[in-house]
Amino acid sequence: MLNKPAQSARDLHPIIRDRWSPRAFDASKPVPQDALISVLEAARWTASSNNVQPWRFIVATSADAEGHAKALAGFNERNQRWAKNAPVLIIALYRTVNDQGAPNGASAYDLGAAVAQAVLQGTALGLVVHQAGGIEKDKIRAAYNIPADTEVAVAFALGYQADESVLPDDLREREHAPRARKDMSEIVFAGSYGTPAKL
Ligand SMILES: Cc1cc2nc3c(=O)[nH]c(=O)nc-3n(C[C@H](O)[C@H](O)[C@H](O)COP(=O)(O)O)c2cc1C
């Protein structure tokens, strides 16, 4: 199976080093319920501002064909081409208010952290995860009766990696694209914004 470990300047924890976002999912290999629960537990145990836990998740598995098709319809057409093979599709939401109804400016940040923990837990279990911002937010809101105080953020596909031959030509090519990152000097500053930290 294709691996694309991070080419980092220093050693990383293997889970962080080896995580990447394949589009080739094995449709014939369901995610065991224990693994799915572990991934969701990892999200549940994320730190959040005032412990509000603003994240919400809608889960669909291929064991329920109708539920899976409904979640898949929330991905845009481009993303559906690969997400359809993933046995688990999860839509990630965040409440914009706390439990008292006051605005919670940290909720998008907190959801991002929760998804990151879910992704790493999945990686630790030998699963692959591909996040998608290319989703039909209004369609999802209507289809799942999502309340007005809750934002649709992202969806992600979870499953076992397949050989890239399961993908259409253009996506198969992209599967081999090198993983790139900005230089540290572009993102880590000291003294004033834009001044690279001397590391
Ligand atoms: C919030 C978010 C939205 C993304 N949206 C899409 C998407 O709509 N379609 C897609 O194919 N990949 C999507 N990705 C995957 C990114 O393109 C990918 O994470 C990035 O290129 C870095 O590659 P890596 O995850 O393999 O390190 C998204 C990732 C994140 C975190």
The ligand as a Gaussian input file, in Angstrom:
#p B3LYP/6-31G(d) Opt

LIG

0 1
 C      -10.433000      20.982000       6.670000
 C       -9.946000      20.147000       5.508000
 C      -10.663000      20.133000       4.327000
 C      -10.251000      19.318000       3.263000
 N      -11.034000      19.241000       2.140000
 C      -10.725000      18.335000       1.173000
 C      -11.612000      18.122000       0.094000
 O      -12.696000      18.722000      -0.008000
 N      -11.257000      17.189000      -0.846000
 C      -10.091000      16.477000      -0.760000
 O       -9.837000      15.643000      -1.634000
 N       -9.230000      16.658000       0.266000
 C       -9.521000      17.566000       1.244000
 N       -8.684000      17.728000       2.319000
 C       -7.403000      16.992000       2.389000
 C       -6.232000      17.951000       2.197000
 O       -6.126000      18.325000       0.860000
 C       -4.954000      17.293000       2.734000
 O       -5.079000      17.067000       4.125000
 C       -3.723000      18.179000       2.466000
 O       -3.465000      18.262000       1.089000
 C       -2.478000      17.662000       3.162000
 O       -2.236000      16.338000       2.766000
 P       -2.024000      15.180000       3.854000
 O       -3.293000      15.132000       4.685000
 O       -1.854000      13.924000       3.038000
 O       -0.847000      15.536000       4.682000
 C       -9.063000      18.545000       3.383000
 C       -8.343000      18.574000       4.583000
 C       -8.780000      19.348000       5.636000
 C       -8.003000      19.322000       6.937000

